[in-house]
């Protein structure tokens, strides 16, 4: 066991610090440091005019001078090489603000404790859960503090505060807020949001929970199969076109084949992802949107679209965190959702959305939107906070 653990540690170290391309110069000093390059392109439009550096991470590149500084830290040899590397990077850049789009990175939560003169911000990038996600293993710690936590809705904000101290600001999705809401709706179109992933080879688990419980592909996607079988029949009976909002960018792929196997009765089409914005354009254009538990489904609710949630994945996974609106305490069945793998409930939800007026839908949606997914067009609250925190950092040069 000790040998296998050492082997895993060495493999991770090689993948993070040895194999990636190298940066040989010290990073430049800057007012803003983006923690984790993933999502930096989403943050960039809001940081124009500020002096910005990015911590390269996830094996994309490694800054050698910062790595050498990290190696000199005791924490590096006590099992925290990534944290030590980030700490060395922060010391060199000396920012006023450290910001990340990766809200489920535990190491980020400790920065404020180690650098008390620096403000920290995270922006929630996706729906959170206890299943294969941060809340499956997060434990409250006095060292966890984030000054400003921009979250999708009030419910997840309250849940984060059980583990991390700091101010919660419920604003919805940064990406969704960037895209102007379209008023054009294609009558007769039902859009199903795909969460498809390829099946692991050799019968391997889809993922393994922290307690060692394996979750298999067929088990996870049983919810999709049942929901699609129902939608195929419902769309045929109601003369609707079923569109699949794909995750893949190619038209002919395993994802499309998965839906072809499930949809036998209705007229349908597969729409591959073509850009970062086209998913929002698709949900805005659909007469009705249907999802199981995807972030885009909640974003659709936030954007005001008539949206159904068949949140029935828990029937095959036996996990309460799959329920609609988790971690809210909503009933299993509501006007536009059901947690039950029951086609009678699917029918009830779809019939309601198919007949409810736009005015009545908006009244119903507003009862839940602030808990689930806010919508702040243009991300005005985020922009205002940046201006408050960085009033004198515009147009700094990058000289050492």
Secondary structure, 3 states (H helix, E strand, C coil): CHHHHHHHHHHHHHHHHHCCEEECCCCCCCCEEEECCCCHHHHHCCCCCECEEEECCCCCEEEHHHHHHHHCCHHHHCCCHHHHHHHHHHHHHCCCEEEECCCCCHHHHHHHHHCCCCEEEEECCCCCCCCCCHHHCCCCCCCCEEEEEEECCHHHHHHHCCCCEEEEEECECHHHHHCCCCCCCEEEEEEEECCCCCCCHHHCCCEECCCCCEECHHHHCHHHHHHHHHHHHHHHHCCCEEEEECCCCCCCCHHHHHHHHHCCCCCEEEECCCCCCHHHHHHHHEEEEEECCCHHHHHHHHCCCCEEEECCCHHHHCCHHHCCCCCCCCCCEECCEECCCCHHHHHHHHHHHHHCCHHHHHHHHHCCHHHHCCECHHHHHHHHHHHHHCCCCECCCCCC
